[in-house]
Amino acid sequence: MIQVEGLTKYYGERAAIRDLSFTIEKGEVIGFLGLNGAGKSTTLKVLGCVLLPTSGRVTIDGFDVTRDPHEIRKRIGFLPDTPPLYDEMTVGGYLEFVAELRGVSGSAVASRVAEVMKKTSLTDRKDELIGGLSHGFRQRVGVAQAMVHNPKLLILDEPTGGLDPVQIVEMRELIRQLKGEHTVLVSSHILGEISQICDRYLVIQQGEIIARGTETDLSGMLGNASAVELQVEGDAAKKAIDVLKAVAGVTDVTLTDATLRVVGSGELRPALVKALVAADIGVLKSDKAAARLENIFLKLTENEKTDQQRAAGATEAKS
């Protein structure tokens, strides 16, 4: 569906992205991860035919972004970080307008609008003005406009941004339903949510792809990093956090719904269980697990964060 070779985009003398190359197959859901300013939105805008590349080659469904942008636009739905909405229009009227712009035949407009409103839970809001909607519903309208012409590829830039926990779950379920029917490329900072819907990931840092693959693949890039999930007897979980943090090789301990998750290096289970037993804490469960996406992402991008902090410090010192 997407073939990118040597993609580079300059803004003046600054390269926002440099020599990106990757492939996305039809029907995949791909997570695009990176810190603010890493180049995610620039890449998505080139794929969406909003920006022209400085160099490199990009094809979508066999069409070149520089030579065939109109053909590509017929095949993609694009949700930018700020949805392109008209506040003075009703939800239904706006989606009909977009469907017509997208070339949906007159006889099919009503059925397509009804279908995407149902998928995005907007049916009851059909006659409401967009300007009066909450942020969450505006985001749903943004997704609906990207889907209304039934595109082969959906490009979603931070679709869960600013949503409350319930809305995030609903958006996650919506994207999961699109899997197979559409190819989906989604960027997000809500890593715990994106990890539940994506087949694999592209990690971008300072305009370059630094990692790619499944969550297991990315975890393997960190060498002997590992994670263990533990459950203990009674209400000793909070006490267990301090005990586990003191074990050699442990880098992080979190507690979620009575499950302790320990991240560190090497095979941790024997030492963790031994420490808990020595502290008179009974162990009910000890399972090895893949490192969570949040920890992988932070580890992969820690050099960039350090560079940003140094640059900010240098700027502050000069001022």
Sequence and secondary structure as in RCSB ss.txt:
>XXXX:A:sequence
MIQVEGLTKYYGERAAIRDLSFTIEKGEVIGFLGLNGAGKSTTLKVLGCVLLPTSGRVTIDGFDVTRDPHEIRKR
IGFLPDTPPLYDEMTVGGYLEFVAELRGVSGSAVASRVAEVMKKTSLTDRKDELIGGLSHGFRQRVGVAQAMVHN
PKLLILDEPTGGLDPVQIVEMRELIRQLKGEHTVLVSSHILGEISQICDRYLVIQQGEIIARGTETDLSGMLGNA
SAVELQVEGDAAKKAIDVLKAVAGVTDVTLTDATLRVVGSGELRPALVKALVAADIGVLKSDKAAARLENIFLKL
TENEKTDQQRAAGATEAKS
>XXXX:A:secstr
 EEEEEEEEEETTEEEEEEEEEEE TT EEEEE  TTSSHHHHHHHHTTSS  SEEEEEETTEETTT HHHHHHH
EEEE SS    TTSBHHHHHHHHHHHTT  HHHHHHHHHHHHHHTT GGGTTSBGGGS HHHHHHHHHHHHHTT 
 SEEEEESTTTT  HHHHHHHHHHHHHHBTTBEEEEE S HHHHTTT SEEEEEETTEEEEEE HHHHHHHTTTE
EEEEEEESTT HHHHHHHHHTSTTEEEEEEETTEEEEEEES  HHHHHHHHHHTT  EEEEEEE   HHHHHHHH
THHHHHHHHHHHHHHHHH 
